[in-house]
Amino acid sequence: MADQPSGAEAPRRFLFLDASARVGGNSEQLARLAAEASLPPGAEQQWLRLADHPLPPFQDLRHTGDGGYPEPAGHERLLLEATIAATDLVFVAPLYWYSLPTAAKLYLDHWSAWLRVPGLDFQARMRGGTLWGVTALAGGDDKAEPLIGTLRLTAEYIGMRWGGVLLGNGTRPGDVLRDERALVAAKSFFAD
Ligand SMILES: Cc1cc2nc3c(=O)[nH]c(=O)nc-3n(C[C@H](O)[C@H](O)[C@H](O)COP(=O)(O)O)c2cc1C
């Protein structure tokens, strides 16, 4: 993750990681609204669907051999490079069973490997960036503490700033566009 810019010339780079198991869902629609309305001037954006870049099952090799992990390859390499190139990492993640979708959780499990790839300095490169969440959920009760806590505590662990979560309500794709509270919050979400 690139350092946060200190001068006006260095643009912020937002990586949107869409973890939904459907294309064009509520989380994505809400995230796109928020990006259009509130990204800082000049910010760059990259959108990746985790389903388009499936990761292998995570293997815990911490106590095997020398505890180092091999150089990531394939989809894992692509996601790693996009991650460390970003100043801002946005989980576009619907609420599944109160928590993160499997694809997002698997991606985070791979951070445990990336932290141990010799010479990568993953944590140092992530430190100083900002982690955000955009989440659609069907229940009107905002019972999303496990998802929010996972993202917030992960940011804290790695040394990233916590940007917060933008919540939107909806079941069928497009429902979120009728959630007035979400639409108002999206207008300034990334600017706050
Ligand atoms: C596997 C699965 C689990 C879900 N779990 C919850 C849940 O715990 N709480 C909730 O409010 N909605 C839950 N939902 C509903 C979705 O969060 C909701 O439909 C949301 O709009 C999906 O976002 P998307 O369109 O971005 O994929 C679940 C949906 C699925 C498919």
The ligand as an SDF file (V2000), in Angstrom:
LIG
                    3D

 31 33  0  0  0  0  0  0  0  0999 V2000
  -25.4980  -16.0800    2.0860 C   0  0  0  0  0  0  0  0  0  0  0  0
  -26.2850  -14.8570    2.4900 C   0  0  0  0  0  0  0  0  0  0  0  0
  -26.3140  -14.4850    3.8200 C   0  0  0  0  0  0  0  0  0  0  0  0
  -26.9900  -13.3280    4.2130 C   0  0  0  0  0  0  0  0  0  0  0  0
  -26.9630  -12.9540    5.5240 N   0  0  0  0  0  0  0  0  0  0  0  0
  -27.5690  -11.8000    5.9080 C   0  0  0  0  0  0  0  0  0  0  0  0
  -27.5040  -11.3510    7.2600 C   0  0  0  0  0  0  0  0  0  0  0  0
  -26.8870  -11.9740    8.1380 O   0  0  0  0  0  0  0  0  0  0  0  0
  -28.1460  -10.2030    7.5930 N   0  0  0  0  0  0  0  0  0  0  0  0
  -28.8280   -9.4720    6.6620 C   0  0  0  0  0  0  0  0  0  0  0  0
  -29.3860   -8.4240    7.0120 O   0  0  0  0  0  0  0  0  0  0  0  0
  -28.8760   -9.8410    5.3580 N   0  0  0  0  0  0  0  0  0  0  0  0
  -28.2790  -10.9900    4.9570 C   0  0  0  0  0  0  0  0  0  0  0  0
  -28.3020  -11.3850    3.6390 N   0  0  0  0  0  0  0  0  0  0  0  0
  -28.9550  -10.5080    2.6380 C   0  0  0  0  0  0  0  0  0  0  0  0
  -27.9520   -9.6620    1.8510 C   0  0  0  0  0  0  0  0  0  0  0  0
  -27.0600   -8.9840    2.7330 O   0  0  0  0  0  0  0  0  0  0  0  0
  -28.6890   -8.6400    1.0080 C   0  0  0  0  0  0  0  0  0  0  0  0
  -29.5020   -9.3060    0.0500 O   0  0  0  0  0  0  0  0  0  0  0  0
  -27.7610   -7.6900    0.2730 C   0  0  0  0  0  0  0  0  0  0  0  0
  -28.5300   -6.7390   -0.4470 O   0  0  0  0  0  0  0  0  0  0  0  0
  -26.8350   -8.4170   -0.7020 C   0  0  0  0  0  0  0  0  0  0  0  0
  -25.9000   -7.5080   -1.1960 O   0  0  0  0  0  0  0  0  0  0  0  0
  -25.3960   -7.5380   -2.7390 P   0  0  0  0  0  0  0  0  0  0  0  0
  -26.6140   -7.2150   -3.5810 O   0  0  0  0  0  0  0  0  0  0  0  0
  -24.3330   -6.5060   -2.7940 O   0  0  0  0  0  0  0  0  0  0  0  0
  -24.8630   -8.9220   -2.9990 O   0  0  0  0  0  0  0  0  0  0  0  0
  -27.6640  -12.5480    3.2360 C   0  0  0  0  0  0  0  0  0  0  0  0
  -27.6540  -12.9600    1.8770 C   0  0  0  0  0  0  0  0  0  0  0  0
  -26.9710  -14.0950    1.5050 C   0  0  0  0  0  0  0  0  0  0  0  0
  -26.9530  -14.4930    0.0400 C   0  0  0  0  0  0  0  0  0  0  0  0
  1  2  1  0
  2  3  1  0
  2 30  2  0
  3  4  2  0
  4  5  1  0
  4 28  1  0
  5  6  2  0
  6  7  1  0
  6 13  1  0
  7  8  2  0
  7  9  1  0
  9 10  1  0
 10 11  2  0
 10 12  1  0
 12 13  2  0
 13 14  1  0
 14 15  1  0
 14 28  1  0
 15 16  1  0
 16 17  1  0
 16 18  1  0
 18 19  1  0
 18 20  1  0
 20 21  1  0
 20 22  1  0
 22 23  1  0
 23 24  1  0
 24 25  2  0
 24 26  1  0
 24 27  1  0
 28 29  2  0
 29 30  1  0
 30 31  1  0
M  END
$$$$
